[in-house]
Amino acid sequence: MDAGLTQIRLGEIVGLSHKTIHGIEYATTNPNLGMLIRIARAVGRPLSDLVGD
């Protein structure tokens, strides 16, 4: 999924560091539900798109 945001910009929008965003993207950081909701809203996608099957 590409929302056209850098990890730095997404982190700024959702209040997380770009290192945390990187960790979530590469599955080395386990986000909590609040983080996932903020990210889903920021990228304009439903939460289910982020968590998958």
C-alpha positions in Angstrom: 0.0 0.0 0.0 1.4 3.4 -1.0 -0.1 6.5 0.5 2.5 8.8 -1.0 4.0 9.6 2.5 7.5 9.1 3.7 8.1 7.3 7.0 9.1 10.7 8.5 6.0 12.5 7.3 3.7 9.7 8.4 5.3 9.6 11.8 4.8 13.4 12.1 1.1 13.0 11.3 0.4 10.2 13.7 2.8 11.2 16.5 5.3 8.4 16.2 9.0 8.4 15.3 10.1 7.5 11.8 12.0 4.6 13.4 8.8 3.3 14.9 7.0 3.6 11.5 9.9 1.7 9.9 9.7 -1.0 12.5 6.0 -1.4 11.9 6.5 -1.6 8.2 9.2 -4.2 8.4 7.5 -6.2 11.2 10.2 -5.6 13.8 7.9 -3.5 16.0 4.5 -4.6 17.2 2.1 -1.7 17.1 -0.8 -1.4 19.5 -4.3 -0.8 18.4 -4.2 2.9 18.9 -1.1 3.2 16.6 -2.8 1.2 13.9 -6.0 3.3 14.0 -4.0 6.5 13.7 -2.0 5.1 10.8 -5.1 3.8 9.0 -6.7 7.2 9.3 -3.6 9.0 8.1 -3.3 6.9 5.0 -7.1 6.9 4.3 -7.5 3.1 4.5 -9.7 0.9 6.7 -7.9 -0.7 9.7 -8.5 -4.2 8.1 -6.2 -3.2 5.2 -3.3 -2.8 7.8 -3.9 -6.0 9.7 -4.8 -8.3 6.9 -5.7 -11.9 7.5 
